[in-house]
Amino acid sequence: MGGVIREASVSSLLSNESVEGWLGCPWVQTVPDFVEDKVRRIVDDARGKGISAFRQLTQRFPSGREVPIEYTTVLLGGSAGMLAVGKSLLAVAELQSRFIAAQQTMERDYWKLREVETRYRLLFNHSSEAVLVLKVGTFAIEEANPAALQALGLNASGAAARRSVMSAIPEGEQQAFRAMLLRAQDQGKAPGILVHLGEAREQWLVRASSMKGETGPMLLLQLVPAQPKAAKAIPESLPSTDAAIGSLPDGFVLIDQDGVIRRANQAFVDLVEFGSVDSVVGERLERWIWRPGADIPALLSILRTHQVARLFPSALHSELGTETEVEISATATPLGHSLSCALLIRDVGRRLGRQRDPKEVRSLIESVAEPVGKMPLRQLVKSAVDGVERHYVKAALDLVGGNRTAAAELLGLSRQSLYVKLGRYGFDNEDQTAQKEEE
């Protein structure tokens, strides 16, 4: 009675599992390590009491499959040993797993519902349009956003809760207003009518429609001023400035010190191919403008140091995948501890090529051709390569306004390699401002 399996059989539900591999093996060797103690306790209980209590074990079959089984053992008479009888808990385990999955799904749905309610509440409370939700029949106010409370002349301290909207309507207009609500209740919606609301009795256009609520049908009221309020007086120069910025043929953006767009014109929106002017506000400019060594962080670094950048070259990547070569001229204005930067972005991709100074080109050609016949070909090639390399290093420094970090990225060099080339070609004493920036 050492717990060695002599005979084994399974029900038809597990008939596809062979148990011949158990024969001659101790029972504890047919279960996972963490279940061995339970097997020993079942065997000891049967030895001491004749029958053990039911215990749930994980039984491992020779095929490697593990099945939850509830066992009890019975001590047989004489030297016959013990009989272990088990009941498969696969159905119970499956129900438990389904229950846990359903519970997790319910929790996810609950949090999604909470998120939807939060978004609804934010939109409802911050909407500039006055909106009311009324209970059908009594026309009691169930919900009202701040704009609606202001239109009705009510405070936001809860005085409007469960109050009939009819109390805010002048007596002479209540009959027509009630008729509109009843029509919306019966037909789903009703044409708007003009009503005088608030202490000032301003004229509002009120529209009503029916909707479903948690407690039953509701009425949705939308209030629109019949005569929009006059805009606040602003200097006469501002409209003309806005019009000028909006009609610029080049892209214009106003960004903060983090590169977030605060204002833009239609030309910029056309370049990035992204919705409307309002849709780009709040986005980061580096979403569309970037190139190694010539991105928005590099431009902001120049603006923090010099407050101005001229003809900064970069690439603009539109939402539709178009890449365009652009030049950026920018200026920065300190605003307290922050920075406001105005950028003009010009599409230069349609140019046939960057115009070069004829004297510079002629000088470069002459410097390559002049030593012919005076030195071997190998030295001629090395001299030509040095001249071209010096030309490109200088051009990169000019493109990024002397910013050596940006120039190194533009040329695909490390800063140490760029410093070696600057010393080789005599640029060490040039552009001291850029060197101070690196330090």
C-alpha positions as CSV (number, residue, x, y, z in Angstrom):
1,M,0.0,0.0,0.0
2,G,2.7,2.4,-0.9
3,G,0.5,4.2,-3.4
4,V,1.8,2.3,-6.5
5,I,-0.8,2.1,-9.2
6,R,-1.7,-1.6,-10.1
7,E,-4.8,-1.1,-12.2
8,A,-6.3,2.0,-13.8
9,S,-9.4,2.8,-16.0
10,V,-11.1,5.9,-17.2
11,S,-14.7,6.8,-18.2
12,S,-15.9,7.2,-21.8
13,L,-15.4,10.9,-21.6
14,L,-11.6,10.3,-21.3
15,S,-11.5,7.2,-23.4
16,N,-9.0,8.8,-25.8
17,E,-6.4,8.9,-23.0
18,S,-4.2,5.8,-22.5
19,V,-3.4,5.0,-18.8
20,E,-1.2,2.0,-19.3
21,G,1.8,4.2,-18.6
22,W,0.6,4.6,-15.0
23,L,0.9,0.9,-14.2
24,G,3.7,0.2,-11.7
25,C,4.3,3.9,-11.0
26,P,3.7,5.6,-7.7
27,W,0.6,7.9,-7.8
28,V,2.7,10.9,-6.8
29,Q,4.6,10.6,-10.0
30,T,1.5,11.0,-12.2
31,V,0.7,14.5,-10.8
32,P,2.5,17.9,-11.0
33,D,5.0,18.6,-8.2
34,F,2.7,21.0,-6.4
35,V,0.0,18.3,-6.0
36,E,2.2,15.6,-4.5
37,D,1.4,16.6,-0.9
38,K,-2.4,16.3,-1.6
39,V,-1.9,12.7,-2.9
40,R,0.1,11.7,0.2
41,R,-2.6,13.2,2.5
42,I,-5.4,11.3,0.6
43,V,-3.4,8.0,1.0
44,D,-2.7,8.7,4.7
45,D,-6.4,9.5,5.4
46,A,-7.5,6.3,3.8
47,R,-5.0,4.3,5.9
48,G,-6.1,5.9,9.1
49,K,-9.8,6.3,8.6
50,G,-10.6,3.8,6.0
51,I,-11.9,6.5,3.6
52,S,-10.5,9.9,2.7
53,A,-12.3,13.2,2.2
54,F,-12.8,14.5,-1.4
55,R,-9.8,16.5,-2.7
56,Q,-9.3,18.2,-6.0
57,L,-6.1,17.2,-7.8
58,T,-4.6,17.9,-11.1
59,Q,-4.0,14.6,-12.8
60,R,-1.4,14.3,-15.5
61,F,-2.0,11.6,-18.2
62,P,0.8,9.8,-20.0
63,S,0.0,12.0,-23.1
64,G,0.9,15.1,-21.0
65,R,-2.6,16.4,-20.7
66,E,-3.6,17.7,-17.3
67,V,-7.2,17.3,-16.1
68,P,-8.7,18.6,-12.8
69,I,-10.2,15.6,-10.9
70,E,-11.9,15.3,-7.5
71,Y,-10.6,12.1,-5.8
72,T,-11.6,10.0,-2.7
73,T,-9.8,6.9,-1.6
74,V,-11.2,3.8,0.1
75,L,-9.1,1.2,2.0
76,L,-10.0,-2.3,0.8
77,G,-9.9,-5.3,3.1
78,G,-6.8,-7.5,3.6
79,S,-3.9,-6.8,1.3
80,A,-6.1,-5.7,-1.6
81,G,-4.8,-2.1,-1.2
82,M,-6.8,1.0,-1.9
83,L,-9.3,2.1,-4.4
84,A,-9.1,5.7,-5.7
85,V,-12.3,7.0,-7.4
86,G,-12.2,10.3,-9.2
87,K,-14.7,12.6,-10.9
88,S,-13.6,14.9,-13.8
89,L,-14.0,18.6,-13.1
90,L,-13.5,19.6,-16.7
91,A,-17.1,20.9,-17.0
92,V,-16.7,22.8,-13.7
93,A,-13.4,24.3,-14.8
94,E,-14.8,25.3,-18.1
95,L,-17.8,27.0,-16.4
96,Q,-15.3,28.8,-14.0
97,S,-13.2,30.0,-16.9
98,R,-16.4,31.2,-18.8
99,F,-17.5,32.9,-15.6
100,I,-14.2,34.7,-15.2
101,A,-14.1,35.7,-18.9
102,A,-17.7,37.0,-18.6
103,Q,-16.8,38.9,-15.5
104,Q,-13.7,40.5,-17.2
105,T,-15.9,41.4,-20.2
106,M,-18.4,43.0,-17.9
107,E,-15.7,45.0,-16.2
108,R,-14.3,46.2,-19.6
109,D,-17.7,47.2,-20.7
110,Y,-18.3,49.0,-17.5
111,W,-15.1,51.1,-17.9
112,K,-15.9,51.7,-21.5
113,L,-19.4,53.0,-20.4
114,R,-17.7,55.2,-17.8
115,E,-15.4,56.6,-20.4
116,V,-18.4,57.3,-22.7
117,E,-20.3,59.0,-19.9
118,T,-17.2,61.1,-19.0
119,R,-16.8,62.2,-22.6
120,Y,-20.5,63.0,-22.9
121,R,-20.4,65.0,-19.7
122,L,-17.4,67.0,-20.9
123,L,-19.0,67.7,-24.2
124,F,-22.4,68.5,-22.7
125,N,-21.0,70.9,-20.0
126,H,-18.4,72.7,-22.2
127,S,-20.6,73.1,-25.3
128,S,-21.3,76.7,-26.3
129,E,-24.7,75.6,-27.5
130,A,-27.5,75.7,-24.9
131,V,-29.0,72.2,-24.5
132,L,-31.8,71.0,-22.2
133,V,-33.1,67.5,-21.5
134,L,-36.8,67.4,-20.3
135,K,-38.9,64.6,-18.9
136,V,-41.9,63.8,-21.1
137,G,-45.2,64.7,-19.6
138,T,-44.1,67.0,-16.7
139,F,-41.5,68.8,-18.9
140,A,-39.3,68.9,-15.8
141,I,-35.6,69.7,-16.4
142,E,-33.6,66.5,-16.2
143,E,-30.3,68.0,-17.4
144,A,-29.1,71.5,-18.5
145,N,-25.7,72.6,-19.5
146,P,-24.2,76.0,-18.2
147,A,-25.1,77.7,-21.5
148,A,-28.8,76.7,-21.1
149,L,-28.9,77.8,-17.5
150,Q,-27.5,81.1,-18.5
151,A,-30.1,81.5,-21.3
152,L,-33.0,80.6,-18.9
153,G,-31.6,83.0,-16.2
154,L,-31.1,80.2,-13.7
155,N,-28.0,79.6,-11.5
156,A,-25.9,76.4,-11.6
157,S,-26.4,75.6,-7.9
158,G,-29.1,73.0,-8.6
159,A,-32.1,75.2,-8.5
160,A,-33.1,74.0,-12.0
161,A,-33.2,70.3,-11.0
162,R,-36.7,68.8,-11.4
163,R,-38.0,72.3,-12.2
164,S,-40.6,72.6,-15.0
165,V,-39.2,74.5,-17.9
166,M,-42.6,76.2,-18.3
167,S,-41.8,78.4,-15.3
168,A,-39.0,80.0,-17.4
169,I,-41.3,80.8,-20.3
170,P,-43.3,84.1,-20.4
171,E,-47.0,83.5,-19.9
172,G,-48.0,84.8,-23.3
173,E,-45.7,82.2,-25.0
174,Q,-46.4,79.2,-22.9
175,Q,-49.3,77.8,-25.0
176,A,-47.2,77.8,-28.2
177,F,-44.2,76.4,-26.4
178,R,-46.3,73.6,-24.9
179,A,-47.8,72.8,-28.3
180,M,-44.3,72.5,-29.7
181,L,-43.2,70.1,-26.9
182,L,-46.3,67.9,-27.4
183,R,-45.7,67.8,-31.1
184,A,-42.1,66.7,-30.6
185,Q,-43.3,64.1,-28.1
186,D,-45.8,62.6,-30.6
187,Q,-43.9,63.0,-33.9
188,G,-40.3,62.8,-32.8
189,K,-39.4,66.4,-33.6
190,A,-41.0,69.8,-34.1
191,P,-40.2,73.0,-35.9
192,G,-38.4,75.7,-33.9
193,I,-40.3,78.6,-32.4
194,L,-39.0,82.0,-31.1
195,V,-39.2,82.4,-27.3
196,H,-38.1,85.2,-25.0
197,L,-35.9,83.8,-22.2
198,G,-33.9,85.1,-19.2
199,E,-34.2,88.3,-17.2
200,A,-33.4,90.3,-20.3
201,R,-36.1,88.5,-22.3
202,E,-33.7,87.9,-25.2
203,Q,-35.2,86.2,-28.2
204,W,-34.1,82.5,-28.7
205,L,-34.9,80.0,-31.4
206,V,-35.9,76.7,-29.6
207,R,-36.0,73.4,-31.3
208,A,-37.3,70.2,-29.7
209,S,-36.9,66.5,-30.6
210,S,-37.5,63.2,-28.7
211,M,-34.9,60.8,-27.4
212,K,-34.6,57.7,-25.3
213,G,-33.4,58.0,-21.7
214,E,-32.5,55.6,-19.0
215,T,-35.8,56.2,-17.2
216,G,-38.0,56.5,-20.3
217,P,-38.5,58.9,-23.3
218,M,-37.0,62.4,-23.0
219,L,-37.2,65.6,-24.9
220,L,-34.0,67.3,-26.2
221,L,-34.2,71.1,-26.5
222,Q,-31.6,73.2,-28.4
223,L,-31.5,76.9,-27.9
224,V,-29.9,79.2,-30.5
225,P,-29.8,83.0,-30.1
226,A,-32.1,84.6,-32.7
227,Q,-29.7,87.6,-33.0
228,P,-26.1,86.6,-32.4
229,K,-24.3,88.9,-29.9
230,A,-22.0,91.4,-31.4
231,A,-18.4,90.5,-31.1
232,K,-16.2,92.5,-28.8
233,A,-14.6,95.6,-30.3
234,I,-11.1,94.9,-31.5
235,P,-8.5,97.1,-33.1
236,E,-9.1,97.8,-36.8
237,S,-5.6,96.6,-37.7
238,L,-6.3,93.0,-36.4
239,P,-8.8,92.0,-39.1
240,S,-6.5,93.2,-41.8
241,T,-3.5,91.4,-40.2
242,D,-5.6,88.2,-40.0
243,A,-6.7,88.5,-43.6
244,A,-3.1,89.1,-44.7
245,I,-1.8,86.1,-42.9
246,G,-4.6,84.0,-44.2
247,S,-3.9,85.0,-47.8
248,L,-0.2,84.5,-47.7
249,P,1.0,82.2,-50.5
250,D,3.6,80.6,-48.1
251,G,2.7,78.6,-45.1
252,F,2.5,80.5,-41.8
253,V,2.5,78.9,-38.3
254,L,2.8,80.2,-34.8
255,I,4.3,77.7,-32.4
256,D,5.3,77.7,-28.7
257,Q,8.6,76.7,-27.2
258,D,7.7,73.1,-27.4
259,G,6.8,73.2,-31.1
260,V,3.1,73.0,-30.6
261,I,1.1,74.9,-33.3
262,R,-1.0,77.7,-31.9
263,R,-2.0,79.3,-35.2
264,A,-1.8,78.5,-38.9
265,N,-3.0,79.7,-42.3
266,Q,-4.6,77.9,-45.2
267,A,-1.4,77.7,-47.2
268,F,0.2,75.6,-44.5
269,V,-2.8,73.3,-44.3
270,D,-2.6,72.8,-48.1
271,L,1.1,71.8,-47.7
272,V,0.5,69.2,-45.0
273,E,-2.8,68.1,-46.6
274,F,-4.5,67.8,-43.2
275,G,-8.2,68.8,-42.8
276,S,-8.8,72.4,-41.8
277,V,-6.9,75.3,-40.1
278,D,-8.5,74.5,-36.8
279,S,-7.6,70.8,-37.0
280,V,-3.8,71.5,-37.1
281,V,-3.9,73.7,-34.0
282,G,-2.6,71.8,-31.0
283,E,-0.5,69.4,-33.2
284,R,3.3,69.3,-33.0
285,L,5.0,70.9,-36.1
286,E,7.6,68.1,-36.1
287,R,4.8,65.7,-37.1
288,W,5.2,67.1,-40.7
289,I,8.6,68.9,-40.8
290,W,11.7,66.8,-40.2
291,R,15.0,65.8,-41.7
292,P,18.2,64.5,-40.1
293,G,20.0,67.5,-38.7
294,A,17.3,69.9,-39.9
295,D,14.2,69.2,-37.8
296,I,12.1,71.4,-35.5
297,P,14.2,70.9,-32.3
298,A,17.3,72.1,-34.3
299,L,15.3,75.1,-35.5
300,L,14.1,75.9,-32.0
301,S,17.7,75.6,-30.7
302,I,18.8,78.3,-33.3
303,L,15.8,80.5,-32.3
304,R,16.6,80.3,-28.6
305,T,20.2,81.4,-29.3
306,H,19.8,84.0,-32.1
307,Q,16.0,84.7,-32.1
308,V,16.0,84.5,-35.8
309,A,16.6,81.9,-38.5
310,R,16.8,82.5,-42.3
311,L,16.3,80.0,-45.1
312,F,16.5,77.0,-42.8
313,P,16.3,74.0,-45.2
314,S,14.2,71.0,-44.2
315,A,11.6,68.5,-45.6
316,L,7.8,68.6,-45.2
317,H,6.0,65.2,-45.1
318,S,2.3,65.6,-45.8
319,E,-0.5,63.3,-44.4
320,L,-0.8,61.8,-47.9
321,G,2.9,60.8,-48.1
322,T,4.2,63.6,-50.2
323,E,7.7,64.9,-49.4
324,T,8.5,68.5,-50.2
325,E,11.7,70.5,-49.9
326,V,11.0,73.6,-47.8
327,E,12.8,76.7,-46.6
328,I,11.9,78.2,-43.2
329,S,12.4,81.7,-42.1
330,A,11.5,82.2,-38.4
331,T,11.6,84.7,-35.6
332,A,11.2,84.2,-31.8
333,T,9.6,86.5,-29.3
334,P,10.1,85.9,-25.6
335,L,6.8,85.8,-23.6
336,G,7.8,85.7,-19.9
337,H,9.5,82.4,-19.3
338,S,8.2,80.9,-22.6
339,L,8.8,81.6,-26.3
340,S,6.5,82.3,-29.2
341,C,7.9,81.6,-32.7
342,A,6.5,82.7,-36.0
343,L,7.5,80.7,-39.1
344,L,7.2,81.2,-42.8
345,I,7.4,77.9,-44.7
346,R,8.1,78.1,-48.4
347,D,7.9,75.2,-50.9
348,V,11.1,75.1,-52.9
349,G,10.7,71.7,-54.3
350,R,9.6,73.1,-57.7
351,R,12.9,75.0,-58.2
352,L,15.1,73.5,-60.9
353,G,18.0,73.6,-58.4
354,R,19.8,75.8,-56.0
355,Q,21.4,78.7,-57.8
356,R,25.1,78.8,-57.2
357,D,27.4,81.7,-57.5
358,P,29.2,81.4,-60.9
359,K,32.4,82.6,-59.3
360,E,32.2,79.8,-56.7
361,V,31.6,77.1,-59.3
362,R,34.4,78.5,-61.6
363,S,36.8,78.6,-58.7
364,L,36.1,75.0,-57.7
365,I,36.6,73.8,-61.3
366,E,39.9,75.8,-61.6
367,S,41.2,74.4,-58.3
368,V,40.7,70.9,-59.6
369,A,42.1,71.5,-63.1
370,E,45.1,73.8,-62.2
371,P,47.5,71.1,-60.8
372,V,47.2,68.8,-63.8
373,G,50.7,68.0,-65.1
374,K,52.3,69.2,-61.8
375,M,51.6,66.1,-59.6
376,P,50.8,62.4,-60.0
377,L,47.2,61.2,-60.6
378,R,46.9,59.9,-57.0
379,Q,47.7,63.3,-55.5
380,L,45.4,65.0,-58.0
381,V,42.5,62.8,-56.9
382,K,43.3,63.3,-53.2
383,S,43.4,67.1,-53.8
384,A,40.1,67.1,-55.6
385,V,38.5,65.0,-52.9
386,D,39.7,67.4,-50.2
387,G,38.4,70.3,-52.2
388,V,35.0,68.8,-52.6
389,E,34.9,67.7,-49.0
390,R,35.8,71.2,-47.8
391,H,33.1,72.6,-50.1
392,Y,30.4,70.3,-48.6
393,V,31.4,71.0,-45.0
394,K,31.2,74.7,-45.6
395,A,27.8,74.3,-47.4
396,A,26.4,72.3,-44.5
397,L,27.5,74.9,-41.9
398,D,25.9,77.6,-44.0
399,L,22.6,75.7,-44.4
400,V,22.2,75.2,-40.6
401,G,23.4,78.7,-39.6
402,G,26.7,77.4,-38.1
403,N,25.1,74.9,-35.8
404,R,27.8,72.2,-35.8
405,T,25.6,69.5,-34.2
406,A,23.0,69.9,-37.0
407,A,25.8,70.1,-39.6
408,A,27.2,66.8,-38.4
409,E,23.8,65.1,-38.6
410,L,23.3,66.6,-42.1
411,L,26.6,65.2,-43.3
412,G,26.1,61.8,-41.6
413,L,29.2,62.4,-39.4
414,S,29.9,62.2,-35.7
415,R,30.7,65.5,-34.0
416,Q,34.3,64.4,-33.4
417,S,34.8,63.6,-37.1
418,L,33.3,67.0,-38.1
419,Y,35.7,68.8,-35.6
420,V,38.6,67.0,-37.2
421,K,37.6,68.1,-40.7
422,L,36.9,71.7,-39.4
423,G,40.5,71.8,-38.1
424,R,41.9,70.3,-41.3
425,Y,40.2,72.9,-43.5
426,G,40.8,75.9,-41.3
427,F,37.3,76.4,-39.9
428,D,38.4,76.4,-36.3
429,N,38.3,80.1,-35.9
430,E,35.1,80.7,-37.9
431,D,31.6,80.8,-36.5
432,Q,32.5,81.4,-32.8
433,T,28.8,81.7,-32.0
434,A,28.1,78.2,-33.1
435,Q,31.0,76.9,-31.1
436,K,29.8,78.6,-27.9
437,E,26.4,77.0,-28.5
438,E,28.0,73.5,-28.6
439,E,29.8,74.2,-25.4
